[in-house]
């Protein structure tokens, strides 16, 4: 497993070892011991899977209290995945990091607790899967406004009108978000 650090402490890009031949490929997406040896001693309690059409934008979601860490990847299609630092006192509070996740590149993104997270599907039939360190808690789920100018996320939406849920359309700007302590 190769770990690539980002400009925001704690956010990590993971590249698994892929073993391929004419029959296909094999990769290990999760192994508690391997991850612990890499400094990621995680306890996942929930796995999620969503399928999205091109242009569906989900997020930017977070739970406060009861935050979730997420290990995310795309197993079919392509998505632009984004995390925003919501940790109070962090030198990168309000900053974002984004990357393309795809079935082809097989990259994973570790988004620790204390971040808002979201993605936009870049192809029809994009399957997004993620492991969570905490249970879904709808009473404490919030949405950071996906296009808040104070955050300034550069979404790759050329020619795409994003499709958002009512919850995500009503997301709050960074100035109104209760930061993680």
C-alpha positions in Angstrom: 0.0 0.0 0.0 1.4 3.4 -1.0 0.4 6.4 1.1 0.4 9.9 -0.5 0.1 12.8 2.0 -2.0 15.7 0.9 -1.6 19.4 1.8 -4.0 18.9 4.7 -2.8 16.9 7.7 -4.7 13.6 8.1 -6.1 13.4 4.6 -4.4 10.6 2.8 -4.5 9.2 -0.7 -4.0 5.4 -0.7 -2.8 3.4 -3.7 -3.2 -0.4 -3.1 -0.9 -2.9 -4.7 -2.7 -4.3 -7.7 -1.9 -7.7 -9.1 -3.1 -8.1 -12.6 -2.9 -10.5 -15.6 -4.9 -11.4 -18.7 -7.7 -12.6 -16.4 -8.2 -9.3 -14.5 -6.8 -8.1 -11.2 -6.7 -8.5 -7.5 -6.2 -5.9 -4.8 -6.6 -5.8 -1.1 -8.7 -2.7 -0.2 -8.8 -3.3 3.6 -6.5 -5.3 5.9 -6.6 -4.2 9.5 -3.0 -5.2 10.2 -1.5 -3.6 7.1 -3.4 -0.3 7.8 -2.3 -0.4 11.5 1.3 -0.9 10.5 0.9 2.2 8.3 -0.3 4.2 11.3 -4.0 3.9 10.5 -5.4 1.8 13.3 -9.1 2.1 12.3 -12.3 0.4 13.5 -14.9 0.4 10.8 -18.5 -0.2 11.8 -20.4 0.4 8.5 -20.0 -0.1 4.8 -22.0 2.0 2.3 -22.5 1.9 -1.5 -24.1 4.5 -3.7 -24.6 4.6 -7.5 -24.9 8.0 -9.2 -25.6 9.3 -12.7 -23.1 11.8 -14.3 -23.5 15.1 -12.6 -25.0 13.9 -9.3 -23.3 15.8 -6.5 -23.5 14.4 -3.0 -22.3 16.4 -0.1 -20.6 18.1 1.5 -21.7 15.9 4.5 -20.5 15.6 8.0 -21.8 14.6 11.4 -21.3 16.8 14.5 -21.4 15.4 17.1 -20.7 11.7 16.3 -18.3 12.3 13.4 -17.3 9.6 10.9 -14.0 8.8 9.4 -14.4 7.4 5.8 -12.3 5.3 3.6 -13.7 5.9 0.1 -13.2 4.5 -3.3 -14.9 4.1 -6.7 -15.4 0.6 -8.1 -17.2 1.6 -11.3 -17.0 4.9 -13.2 -15.3 8.1 -12.0 -15.9 10.7 -9.3 -14.3 13.9 -8.2 -14.0 13.5 -4.4 -13.6 16.4 -2.0 -12.9 16.8 1.8 -13.0 20.1 3.6 -11.2 20.6 7.0 -13.8 21.6 9.7 -11.4 21.2 12.7 -11.3 24.3 14.8 -7.8 25.4 15.5 -6.5 23.6 12.4 -4.1 25.7 10.3 -6.0 24.4 7.3 -9.6 25.1 8.6 -11.9 25.7 5.7 -9.4 24.4 3.1 -10.2 21.6 0.7 -8.5 18.8 -1.1 -9.9 17.0 -4.1 -8.9 14.1 -6.4 -10.3 11.9 -9.0 -11.2 8.4 -7.8 -12.0 5.9 -10.5 -12.4 2.2 -11.2 -9.3 2.6 -13.4 -6.9 4.3 -10.9 -8.2 2.2 -7.9 -7.1 5.0 -5.5 -8.7 5.3 -2.1 -9.1 8.5 0.0 -8.9 8.4 3.8 -11.1 11.2 5.2 -10.7 11.3 9.0 -13.4 12.6 11.4 -13.6 16.4 11.4 -14.1 16.9 7.7 -17.0 17.6 5.4 -17.0 15.1 2.5 -18.7 15.0 -0.9 -18.2 14.0 -4.5 -19.6 14.5 -8.0 -20.1 11.6 -10.4 -18.2 12.2 -13.6 -19.8 9.2 -15.5 -23.1 7.5 -15.5 -23.2 4.4 -13.2 -20.5 5.6 -10.9 -20.4 3.2 -7.9 -18.9 4.8 -4.8 -18.2 2.6 -1.8 -16.9 3.7 1.6 -16.2 2.3 5.1 -17.2 4.4 8.1 -15.7 4.6 11.6 -19.0 5.7 13.1 -22.6 4.9 12.5 -24.9 7.1 10.4 -26.6 9.5 12.7 -29.3 11.5 10.8 -30.1 13.7 13.8 -26.5 15.1 13.7 -25.9 15.1 9.9 -25.2 18.4 8.3 -24.3 19.7 4.9 -21.7 22.3 4.1 -22.8 24.3 1.0 -21.1 22.7 -2.0 -20.4 25.9 -3.8 -19.5 28.2 -0.8 -17.2 30.9 -2.2 -15.4 31.1 1.1 -14.2 27.5 0.6 -13.8 27.8 -3.2 -13.9 24.2 -4.3 -13.0 23.8 -8.0 -15.5 21.2 -9.1 -14.9 19.8 -12.6 -18.4 20.7 -13.9 -17.6 21.9 -17.4 -21.0 21.5 -19.2 -22.6 19.8 -16.2 -25.5 21.1 -14.2 -25.0 19.4 -10.8 -27.9 17.4 -9.5 -28.3 17.9 -5.7 -30.7 16.6 -3.1 -32.9 19.1 -1.3 -30.8 18.6 1.8 -27.6 19.5 -0.1 -29.2 22.4 -1.9 -29.9 23.8 1.6 -26.3 23.3 2.8 -24.9 26.0 5.1 -21.9 28.2 4.3 -18.7 27.8 6.2 -19.4 30.9 8.3 -22.5 29.2 9.8 -20.9 25.7 10.4 -20.1 24.6 14.0 -16.5 23.5 13.7 -15.2 20.3 15.3 -13.3 20.9 18.6 
